[in-house]
Amino acid sequence: MGAEAWDRPVLIATPLGADSDPFVEAARALATALHRLAMVVHAESPPPILLGSPGGGFVPDAALLDRQRLELAAALRDQVERTGAAAVESLVRLGPADLVLASIADERDAELIVLGPPRHPELGTTADRLLRRTQRPVLVVRRPDRLPPSRVLVAVDLSPPAEKALAEAIRLLSALPGGPPAVELLFVLHPQELAASIHFAPERVRAFAVDELRRFAAAAAPAFADRFDLCVRTGDARDAILEEASGRQADLIVLGTHGRSGIERWLLGSVATGVLRRAATNLLIVPRHEAATRPAGGEGSG
């Protein structure tokens, strides 16, 4: 990769605290493997302590905000020092995490946004909200010990957004030392799709699906199409993805969002949300409006 590769950082969102050190270490190592600057960011909402303003209404206590920034910046510096010696940039910014991360990612043209596991998933996750705001791929790290990945499961619905997600995933994975790891493509047929076919037996419908999956792979990542393992399953998409990932011991699940075929077979946006909340391994989620215009297979990746 050329020197310009370092211009697009990997944005690492840390919750701070020693318990998040393994996540930050793994994310920084991944950034180095991708030949990207690691930019470690902490976002936190201002404290709910307000003072009356002279003109009426309320304004945040400026002194309190300054003290909060200084304390957070010191904690972030400590974590950066604990988690590695490689060159890194750090930044503290006050505000909702999804807004802050999306804004910084756009300002710096981030290659990737990396998030750790949520501390309060029952309240919703930063990943849920961030995916509605950003055009950048988002990596949610649940297993720091499985980065970089060696076994990858890419779930697709044969739609254009899914094709872009596969192309973007291969572009990123191709930048890792040794090239892309073992990749399985998974296509899930809904039981109603088998039952709706009056001219073909279920086995024949599955064979058609495998053929379509092969053509899909050739279009999305022609340089690697013959290296993919192809799998077609029947059932609920979320359950099938999680079961396949568990059975294959996948280190990474890749999903696109809001993918829909011409017959509106299933909405990958809701599937991605379900998998995001239930998966025990790492996930790479590519928003549907991610450009992914650079060729898969490493060309043009810097």
C-alpha positions as CSV (number, residue, x, y, z in Angstrom):
1,M,0.0,0.0,0.0
2,G,1.1,3.5,-0.7
3,A,1.5,6.3,1.9
4,E,-2.0,7.5,1.0
5,A,-3.4,4.5,2.8
6,W,-2.6,6.0,6.1
7,D,-4.8,9.0,5.3
8,R,-7.9,7.0,6.0
9,P,-7.9,5.9,9.7
10,V,-9.6,3.1,11.4
11,L,-11.8,4.7,14.0
12,I,-11.9,2.8,17.3
13,A,-14.6,3.8,19.7
14,T,-13.6,2.9,23.3
15,P,-15.7,3.0,26.4
16,L,-12.5,3.5,28.4
17,G,-11.6,1.4,31.4
18,A,-9.2,-1.5,31.8
19,D,-11.9,-4.1,30.8
20,S,-11.9,-2.6,27.3
21,D,-8.2,-2.9,26.9
22,P,-8.3,-6.3,25.0
23,F,-10.8,-4.7,22.5
24,V,-8.6,-1.7,21.9
25,E,-5.5,-3.8,21.6
26,A,-7.1,-6.0,19.0
27,A,-8.6,-3.1,17.1
28,R,-5.2,-1.3,17.0
29,A,-3.5,-4.5,15.7
30,L,-6.2,-4.7,13.0
31,A,-5.6,-1.1,12.0
32,T,-1.9,-1.8,11.7
33,A,-2.5,-5.0,9.6
34,L,-4.7,-2.9,7.3
35,H,-1.9,-0.3,7.1
36,R,-4.2,2.4,8.6
37,L,-3.7,4.9,11.4
38,A,-5.5,3.8,14.5
39,M,-7.7,6.7,15.8
40,V,-9.0,5.9,19.3
41,V,-12.1,8.0,20.2
42,H,-14.2,8.3,23.3
43,A,-17.6,9.9,23.1
44,E,-19.7,10.7,26.2
45,S,-22.8,12.8,26.7
46,P,-22.4,15.9,28.9
47,P,-23.6,15.6,32.5
48,P,-27.2,16.6,33.1
49,I,-26.3,19.5,35.3
50,L,-27.5,22.8,33.9
51,L,-27.4,26.4,35.1
52,G,-30.0,29.1,34.2
53,S,-28.7,31.5,31.6
54,P,-29.1,35.3,31.9
55,G,-31.5,35.4,28.9
56,G,-33.7,32.6,30.3
57,G,-33.6,28.9,29.6
58,F,-30.7,26.7,30.5
59,V,-27.1,26.2,29.3
60,P,-24.5,23.5,30.3
61,D,-22.1,24.5,33.1
62,A,-19.0,25.4,31.1
63,A,-16.6,24.7,34.0
64,L,-18.1,21.2,34.5
65,L,-17.8,20.4,30.8
66,D,-14.2,21.5,30.7
67,R,-13.4,19.3,33.8
68,Q,-15.2,16.3,32.2
69,R,-13.1,16.7,29.0
70,L,-9.8,16.9,30.9
71,E,-10.7,13.8,33.0
72,L,-11.7,11.8,29.9
73,A,-8.7,12.9,27.9
74,A,-6.4,11.7,30.8
75,A,-8.2,8.3,30.9
76,L,-7.9,8.0,27.2
77,R,-4.2,8.8,27.2
78,D,-3.7,6.1,29.9
79,Q,-5.5,3.5,27.8
80,V,-3.6,4.3,24.6
81,E,-0.3,3.9,26.5
82,R,-1.5,0.6,28.0
83,T,-2.6,-1.0,24.8
84,G,0.3,-0.6,22.4
85,A,3.3,1.3,21.2
86,A,2.3,1.8,17.6
87,A,1.5,5.3,16.3
88,V,-2.0,6.3,17.3
89,E,-4.2,9.4,17.4
90,S,-6.7,9.9,20.2
91,L,-9.7,12.2,20.7
92,V,-12.4,12.9,23.3
93,R,-15.6,14.6,22.2
94,L,-18.7,15.2,24.1
95,G,-22.1,14.2,22.7
96,P,-24.1,11.1,21.8
97,A,-21.8,8.3,20.6
98,D,-23.5,7.6,17.3
99,L,-23.5,11.3,16.3
100,V,-19.9,11.8,17.4
101,L,-18.6,8.7,15.6
102,A,-20.5,9.4,12.4
103,S,-19.3,13.0,12.4
104,I,-15.6,12.1,13.0
105,A,-15.7,9.3,10.4
106,D,-16.9,11.8,7.8
107,E,-14.4,14.4,8.8
108,R,-11.5,12.0,8.5
109,D,-12.9,9.8,5.7
110,A,-12.5,6.8,8.0
111,E,-11.9,3.4,6.4
112,L,-13.7,1.5,9.1
113,I,-15.5,2.2,12.5
114,V,-14.8,-0.4,15.2
115,L,-17.0,-0.8,18.2
116,G,-16.7,-2.9,21.3
117,P,-19.6,-4.9,22.9
118,P,-22.4,-2.7,24.4
119,R,-22.4,-2.3,28.2
120,H,-26.2,-2.0,28.3
121,P,-27.7,-3.9,25.3
122,E,-31.1,-3.8,26.8
123,L,-31.2,-0.1,26.2
124,G,-30.2,-0.4,22.5
125,T,-26.7,-0.2,21.1
126,T,-24.5,2.4,19.6
127,A,-24.1,0.1,16.6
128,D,-27.9,0.1,16.1
129,R,-28.0,3.9,16.0
130,L,-24.7,4.4,14.2
131,L,-25.7,2.2,11.3
132,R,-28.6,4.6,10.6
133,R,-26.2,7.5,10.3
134,T,-23.0,6.4,8.6
135,Q,-22.0,5.2,5.2
136,R,-18.9,3.5,6.6
137,P,-18.5,-0.2,7.4
138,V,-18.9,-0.9,11.1
139,L,-17.0,-3.7,12.8
140,V,-18.6,-4.8,16.1
141,V,-16.0,-6.7,18.2
142,R,-17.3,-9.4,20.5
143,R,-14.3,-11.7,20.3
144,P,-11.0,-9.7,20.3
145,D,-9.1,-12.9,20.3
146,R,-10.5,-13.7,16.9
147,L,-9.0,-10.7,15.1
148,P,-7.8,-10.7,12.4
149,P,-10.3,-13.4,11.3
150,S,-9.4,-16.7,9.8
151,R,-12.9,-18.0,9.1
152,V,-15.5,-15.6,7.6
153,L,-19.2,-16.1,7.0
154,V,-20.9,-13.7,4.5
155,A,-24.7,-13.8,4.5
156,V,-26.2,-12.5,1.3
157,D,-29.7,-12.2,-0.2
158,L,-28.5,-11.8,-3.8
159,S,-29.5,-8.1,-3.8
160,P,-27.3,-5.2,-5.0
161,P,-26.7,-4.0,-1.4
162,A,-25.5,-7.6,-0.5
163,E,-23.3,-7.6,-3.5
164,K,-21.7,-4.3,-2.3
165,A,-21.3,-5.7,1.2
166,L,-19.4,-8.7,-0.2
167,A,-17.2,-6.6,-2.4
168,E,-16.4,-4.2,0.5
169,A,-15.6,-7.1,2.8
170,I,-13.3,-8.7,0.3
171,R,-11.6,-5.4,-0.3
172,L,-10.9,-5.0,3.4
173,L,-9.9,-8.6,4.0
174,S,-7.6,-8.6,1.0
175,A,-5.5,-5.9,2.7
176,L,-4.6,-8.3,5.6
177,P,-1.3,-10.1,5.5
178,G,-1.7,-13.2,3.5
179,G,-4.8,-12.0,1.7
180,P,-8.5,-12.9,2.5
181,P,-9.1,-15.8,4.9
182,A,-11.5,-18.7,4.2
183,V,-14.9,-17.2,3.2
184,E,-18.2,-19.0,3.1
185,L,-21.2,-17.4,1.3
186,L,-24.6,-18.2,2.9
187,F,-27.9,-17.8,1.1
188,V,-31.1,-18.6,3.1
189,L,-34.2,-19.7,1.4
190,H,-37.5,-19.0,3.3
191,P,-39.6,-22.2,3.6
192,Q,-42.4,-20.4,1.7
193,E,-40.1,-20.1,-1.3
194,L,-39.8,-23.9,-1.5
195,A,-43.5,-24.4,-0.9
196,A,-44.5,-21.8,-3.6
197,S,-42.7,-23.7,-6.4
198,I,-45.3,-25.9,-8.1
199,H,-43.0,-26.9,-11.0
200,F,-39.8,-27.9,-9.2
201,A,-39.0,-30.2,-6.3
202,P,-37.3,-28.6,-3.2
203,E,-34.0,-30.2,-4.2
204,R,-34.2,-28.5,-7.6
205,V,-35.0,-25.1,-6.1
206,R,-32.0,-25.4,-3.9
207,A,-29.8,-26.3,-6.9
208,F,-31.1,-23.2,-8.6
209,A,-30.2,-21.2,-5.5
210,V,-26.6,-22.5,-5.6
211,D,-26.3,-21.5,-9.2
212,E,-27.5,-18.0,-8.4
213,L,-25.2,-17.8,-5.5
214,R,-22.3,-18.8,-7.8
215,R,-23.2,-16.1,-10.3
216,F,-23.6,-13.6,-7.5
217,A,-20.1,-14.3,-6.2
218,A,-18.6,-14.0,-9.6
219,A,-20.2,-10.5,-10.0
220,A,-19.3,-9.2,-6.6
221,A,-15.7,-10.5,-6.2
222,P,-14.5,-12.0,-9.5
223,A,-10.9,-12.4,-8.4
224,F,-12.0,-14.7,-5.5
225,A,-15.2,-16.3,-6.7
226,D,-13.7,-19.8,-7.1
227,R,-12.3,-19.7,-3.5
228,F,-15.6,-19.3,-1.8
229,D,-17.5,-22.1,0.0
230,L,-21.1,-21.9,-1.1
231,C,-24.0,-22.8,1.3
232,V,-27.8,-22.7,0.8
233,R,-30.0,-23.3,3.9
234,T,-33.7,-23.1,4.5
235,G,-35.4,-21.4,7.4
236,D,-35.5,-18.1,9.3
237,A,-32.6,-16.0,8.0
238,R,-31.5,-14.8,11.5
239,D,-31.5,-18.3,13.0
240,A,-29.8,-19.8,9.9
241,I,-27.0,-17.2,10.0
242,L,-26.3,-17.7,13.7
243,E,-26.4,-21.5,13.4
244,E,-24.1,-21.6,10.5
245,A,-21.7,-19.2,12.2
246,S,-21.6,-21.3,15.3
247,G,-21.2,-24.6,13.3
248,R,-18.4,-23.2,11.2
249,Q,-16.8,-21.4,14.2
250,A,-16.8,-18.2,12.2
251,D,-14.5,-15.5,13.5
252,L,-16.5,-12.9,11.6
253,I,-20.0,-12.5,10.1
254,V,-20.5,-10.1,7.3
255,L,-23.9,-8.5,6.5
256,G,-25.2,-5.8,4.4
257,T,-28.2,-3.7,5.5
258,H,-31.6,-3.1,3.9
259,G,-31.0,-5.6,1.1
260,R,-34.1,-6.6,-0.8
261,S,-34.5,-8.7,-3.9
262,G,-36.9,-8.0,-6.8
263,I,-39.6,-10.2,-5.1
264,E,-38.9,-8.7,-1.7
265,R,-37.9,-12.0,-0.3
266,W,-36.6,-10.7,3.0
267,L,-35.3,-7.4,4.4
268,L,-31.7,-7.8,5.4
269,G,-31.9,-4.6,7.5
270,S,-34.1,-6.4,10.1
271,V,-31.9,-9.5,9.7
272,A,-28.8,-7.5,10.4
273,T,-30.4,-6.1,13.6
274,G,-31.4,-9.5,14.9
275,V,-28.0,-11.0,14.2
276,L,-26.2,-8.0,15.7
277,R,-28.1,-8.4,19.0
278,R,-27.6,-12.2,19.2
279,A,-24.3,-13.1,17.7
280,A,-21.5,-14.2,19.9
281,T,-18.7,-13.5,17.4
282,N,-17.5,-10.4,15.5
283,L,-19.6,-8.7,12.9
284,L,-18.8,-6.5,9.9
285,I,-21.9,-4.6,8.8
286,V,-21.9,-2.6,5.6
287,P,-24.6,0.0,5.2
288,R,-26.6,-0.2,2.0
289,H,-25.4,3.2,0.9
290,E,-21.7,2.3,1.2
291,A,-20.2,3.2,-2.2
292,A,-18.0,0.1,-2.4
293,T,-17.0,1.2,-5.9
294,R,-13.4,0.1,-5.6
295,P,-12.7,-3.2,-7.2
296,A,-12.7,-6.3,-5.1
297,G,-9.5,-8.3,-5.1
298,G,-7.1,-5.7,-3.8
299,E,-6.8,-3.5,-6.9
300,G,-7.2,0.1,-6.0
301,S,-7.1,-0.6,-2.2
302,G,-3.9,1.3,-1.8
